[in-house]
Amino acid sequence: MSGPVRTFRHYRNVPERVWRWPDFSPAEIACRGTGQFKLHPEAMDRLQALRDRLDKPLIVRSAYRSPDHNRAVGGPKASKHMDGTAFDISMANHDPVAFEAAAREVGFLGFGFYPRSNFMHVDLGPERSWGERFPDRAVPFAREAPPAREVLAQSRTLRGTGAAGVATVGVGGVEVAQGVLAEAQSAVLPLVPYLDTLRWVFIALALAGICVAVWARIDDWRRGLR
């Protein structure tokens, strides 16, 4: 499905009808120094195939270079960039080993490795390679082993706060009962003094529960469980 190689004075002059690479734009592939653009359909087909295979964006740092711009940046006299068949791709979001393997699978033959600048050069060939290969990278987001935690039903903190909550509700219930009984008939009035004692029992339980919860939390932190 390749077509003829065409050169445009500026990337804005590329007709929309000839652009069939959805993950790229003429501005990304054009000369960074002059805006000129050489459309090489076979090279673009392989670049799009590489994008599809990796299923990640390709950050194009350099693609086509006009002869003047190639001299200005110190490129080789026979640089494939001037043919529109070479691309310098950032490795910021790629594993270099996986990237190289995928690039070879879609048909790129020339590879240049630039780990210090964090990009890889790929072109249509001839088959060759140069530069120092990228060092092995650690997995960027290593899965950490979750810290040991208490089973929820066995949590000392939960038990302490639960006891404190129940006791607090009990205090409120006793006060409500006192109000009701105070308005009741005289036959039940003798029970009111006992409710004061029950209220203080609940208050003591609440304080004990809070103390247990605080102690459990401190002990968990000390043992590294939190």
C-alpha positions as CSV (number, residue, x, y, z in Angstrom):
1,M,0.0,0.0,0.0
2,S,3.0,2.2,-0.3
3,G,3.1,5.1,-2.7
4,P,5.5,7.5,-4.3
5,V,7.9,9.6,-2.2
6,R,6.8,13.2,-2.3
7,T,8.5,16.4,-1.0
8,F,6.6,19.4,0.3
9,R,8.0,22.9,1.0
10,H,6.1,22.9,4.3
11,Y,4.2,20.3,6.3
12,R,1.1,22.4,6.1
13,N,1.0,21.7,2.4
14,V,0.5,18.0,2.8
15,P,-3.0,17.2,1.5
16,E,-5.3,15.6,4.0
17,R,-6.4,13.0,1.4
18,V,-2.9,11.5,1.3
19,W,-2.4,11.2,5.0
20,R,-3.4,7.8,6.3
21,W,-1.4,7.4,9.5
22,P,-3.9,8.2,12.3
23,D,-1.4,8.2,15.2
24,F,0.9,10.8,13.6
25,S,0.7,14.2,12.0
26,P,2.8,15.8,9.3
27,A,4.1,18.3,11.9
28,E,5.6,15.5,13.9
29,I,7.5,14.1,10.9
30,A,8.5,17.3,9.3
31,C,12.0,18.9,9.5
32,R,12.4,20.6,12.9
33,G,14.5,23.3,11.5
34,T,12.7,24.3,8.3
35,G,9.2,22.8,8.4
36,Q,10.0,21.0,5.1
37,F,8.5,17.5,4.7
38,K,9.4,14.4,2.7
39,L,6.7,11.9,2.7
40,H,8.0,8.3,2.4
41,P,4.9,6.1,2.6
42,E,6.7,2.8,3.2
43,A,8.6,4.3,6.2
44,M,5.4,5.8,7.6
45,D,3.6,2.4,7.2
46,R,6.2,0.8,9.3
47,L,6.1,3.5,11.9
48,Q,2.4,3.1,12.2
49,A,2.8,-0.7,12.4
50,L,5.3,-0.2,15.2
51,R,2.8,2.1,17.0
52,D,0.1,-0.5,16.6
53,R,2.2,-3.4,17.8
54,L,3.4,-1.6,21.0
55,D,0.0,0.0,21.6
56,K,1.8,3.0,23.2
57,P,2.4,6.5,21.8
58,L,5.7,7.0,20.0
59,I,7.4,10.3,20.9
60,V,9.2,11.3,17.6
61,R,12.2,13.4,18.5
62,S,13.5,13.7,14.9
63,A,12.2,12.3,11.6
64,Y,12.8,14.1,8.2
65,R,15.7,16.5,8.1
66,S,16.4,18.9,5.2
67,P,20.0,18.9,4.1
68,D,20.6,22.3,5.6
69,H,19.2,21.2,9.0
70,N,21.0,17.9,8.9
71,R,24.3,19.8,8.5
72,A,23.3,22.3,11.3
73,V,22.8,19.4,13.8
74,G,25.9,17.6,12.8
75,G,24.2,14.6,11.1
76,P,26.1,12.2,8.8
77,K,26.4,13.3,5.2
78,A,24.4,10.3,4.1
79,S,21.9,10.4,6.9
80,K,18.7,8.4,6.4
81,H,16.8,11.2,8.0
82,M,17.3,13.2,4.7
83,D,15.5,10.3,2.9
84,G,12.5,10.4,5.2
85,T,13.2,6.8,6.2
86,A,14.6,7.3,9.7
87,F,13.0,8.2,13.0
88,D,14.5,9.0,16.5
89,I,12.1,7.7,19.1
90,S,12.2,8.6,22.8
91,M,12.4,5.7,25.2
92,A,10.8,7.8,28.0
93,N,7.7,5.6,27.8
94,H,9.1,2.4,26.3
95,D,11.3,-0.5,27.4
96,P,14.2,-0.4,24.9
97,V,14.4,-4.2,24.6
98,A,10.7,-4.6,23.8
99,F,10.9,-1.6,21.5
100,E,13.8,-2.9,19.5
101,A,12.2,-6.3,19.2
102,A,8.9,-4.8,17.9
103,A,10.8,-2.5,15.5
104,R,12.6,-5.5,14.0
105,E,9.3,-7.4,13.7
106,V,7.7,-4.6,11.6
107,G,10.7,-4.3,9.3
108,F,13.1,-1.7,10.5
109,L,16.7,-2.7,9.8
110,G,19.0,0.1,11.0
111,F,19.3,0.8,14.8
112,G,21.2,3.4,16.7
113,F,21.3,3.3,20.5
114,Y,21.6,6.6,22.5
115,P,21.0,5.7,26.1
116,R,22.5,9.0,27.4
117,S,20.0,11.0,25.4
118,N,17.3,8.3,26.0
119,F,16.2,7.7,22.4
120,M,16.6,5.0,19.7
121,H,17.2,5.6,16.0
122,V,15.4,3.2,13.6
123,D,15.4,3.3,9.8
124,L,14.6,1.1,6.8
125,G,18.2,-0.1,6.3
126,P,20.6,-1.4,5.3
127,E,20.8,-3.7,8.3
128,R,23.3,-2.4,10.8
129,S,23.5,-1.0,14.3
130,W,25.7,1.3,16.4
131,G,26.0,2.9,19.8
132,E,26.0,1.6,23.3
133,R,22.9,-0.5,24.1
134,F,20.6,0.6,26.9
135,P,21.3,-0.8,30.4
136,D,18.8,-3.2,31.9
137,R,16.0,-1.3,33.6
138,A,14.2,-2.3,36.8
139,V,10.5,-2.7,36.6
140,P,9.3,0.9,37.0
141,F,6.4,0.1,39.3
142,A,7.5,-2.9,41.3
143,R,4.6,-4.5,43.2
144,E,5.2,-4.2,46.9
145,A,4.2,-7.0,49.3
146,P,1.3,-5.8,51.3
147,P,2.1,-5.3,55.0
148,A,0.7,-7.9,57.4
149,R,-2.7,-6.8,58.8
150,E,-5.0,-8.1,61.3
151,V,-8.2,-9.9,60.2
152,L,-11.0,-7.4,60.6
153,A,-12.9,-9.6,63.0
154,Q,-9.8,-10.0,65.1
155,S,-8.7,-6.4,65.2
156,R,-7.9,-5.2,68.7
157,T,-8.5,-1.6,67.6
158,L,-11.9,-2.5,66.1
159,R,-12.9,-4.3,69.3
160,G,-11.9,-1.4,71.5
161,T,-13.6,1.2,69.4
162,G,-16.7,-1.1,69.1
163,A,-16.9,-1.4,72.9
164,A,-16.5,2.3,73.3
165,G,-19.3,2.9,70.7
166,V,-21.7,0.5,72.4
167,A,-21.0,1.9,75.8
168,T,-21.6,5.5,74.5
169,V,-24.9,4.4,73.0
170,G,-25.7,2.8,76.3
171,V,-25.1,6.0,78.2
172,G,-27.5,7.9,75.9
173,G,-30.1,5.2,76.3
174,V,-29.9,5.4,80.1
175,E,-30.4,9.1,80.0
176,V,-33.4,8.7,77.8
177,A,-34.8,6.0,80.1
178,Q,-34.3,8.3,83.1
179,G,-36.3,11.0,81.4
180,V,-39.1,8.6,80.6
181,L,-39.2,7.1,84.0
182,A,-39.1,10.5,85.7
183,E,-42.4,11.3,84.0
184,A,-43.9,7.8,84.8
185,Q,-46.1,6.9,87.6
186,S,-44.8,6.7,91.2
187,A,-44.7,2.9,91.0
188,V,-41.6,2.9,88.9
189,L,-39.8,5.9,90.4
190,P,-37.8,3.7,92.8
191,L,-35.9,2.4,89.7
192,V,-34.5,5.8,88.8
193,P,-31.5,5.7,91.2
194,Y,-30.4,2.4,89.8
195,L,-30.2,4.0,86.3
196,D,-27.6,6.5,87.6
197,T,-25.4,3.5,88.5
198,L,-26.0,1.9,85.2
199,R,-25.1,5.1,83.4
200,W,-21.7,5.3,85.2
201,V,-21.1,1.6,84.3
202,F,-21.6,2.4,80.6
203,I,-19.3,5.5,80.9
204,A,-16.6,3.3,82.5
205,L,-17.0,0.8,79.6
206,A,-16.7,3.6,77.1
207,L,-13.5,4.9,78.6
208,A,-12.0,1.4,78.8
209,G,-12.8,0.8,75.2
210,I,-11.1,4.0,74.1
211,C,-8.1,3.1,76.1
212,V,-7.9,-0.3,74.5
213,A,-8.2,1.2,71.0
214,V,-5.5,3.7,71.6
215,W,-3.1,1.1,73.1
216,A,-3.8,-1.3,70.2
217,R,-3.0,1.5,67.6
218,I,0.2,2.4,69.3
219,D,1.2,-1.3,69.6
220,D,0.4,-1.9,65.9
221,W,2.6,1.1,64.8
222,R,5.4,-0.2,67.1
223,R,5.2,-3.7,65.5
224,G,4.9,-2.3,61.9
225,L,1.4,-3.5,61.3
226,R,0.1,-0.1,60.3
